[in-house]
Amino acid sequence: MAGQSRSSNSLVVPQASAALDQMKYEVAQELGIQIPQDGYYGYMATRDTGALGGYITRKLVQIAEQQLAGSNIRH
């Protein structure tokens, strides 16, 4: 398994990667969490990484709910 990512998560829309990365930095700034410059999260507190992931998930659910609510409106 050398050289392979252990993550089983994959993006359905690969172009979403940049948007998710941008959201990560925005959320970190809102929460006052410093993202490691080298991309290694191993030295970050579990509480901080969990807060980032949880907040991003809440934002994504909120966006999806807004889009669904907008698509259910009939004129």
Sequence and secondary structure as in RCSB ss.txt:
>XXXX:A:sequence
MAGQSRSSNSLVVPQASAALDQMKYEVAQELGIQIPQDGYYGYMATRDTGALGGYITRKLVQIAEQQLAGSNIRH
>XXXX:A:secstr
 TTS       SSTTHHHHHHHHHHHHHHHHT    TTS  TTS HHHHHHHHHHHHHHHHHHHHHHHHHHT   
